[in-house]
Amino acid sequence: MRVNYFDLGFCWDCAEIDKIINDIFPSLGIEDYRIYAFDACREYAESALKKYKDNPKIQIYNYAVSDSDKIIKLYHHWNRTGHSIYNTKQD
C-alpha cells in the first residue's frame, strides 16, 4: 500500500520530512510512499529541492496553500521559525 504524505509549510531544515522518511516510515515498514511538500518561501523550497534531488519519492513545490488566487506579501520571521501572511512576523 502506498502512503501519500502532504507537508503544507515545511521547516527550513526539512526536519519533519527527515523524521518521516528516516524514522516513522521505516518503523512502520512503509517503503512505498510519496511526499508532497509545499512552502511559500523560495529559499526553503530551493534548499529542499537540492536536498532531495536524488529521491524521486519526494516532490517539493514553491507554493502556498490558500483558498485565494492572488499574490500576497509573505512575512519572514527573523529566527526562521516560519512565515506568515500576517505582519506579526518581521522581514
ZIPELIN-V402242 format. One record per helix or strand of 3 or more residues. SS is the DSSP state (hx for helix, st for strand). FROM is the first residue (numbers start at 1). LEN is the number of residues. If there is no record, write none. Layout:
ss={SS/SS}
from={FROM/FROM}
len={LEN/LEN}
//
This chain:
ss={st/hx/st/hx/st}
from={3/15/33/42/58}
len={6/14/6/10/4}
//
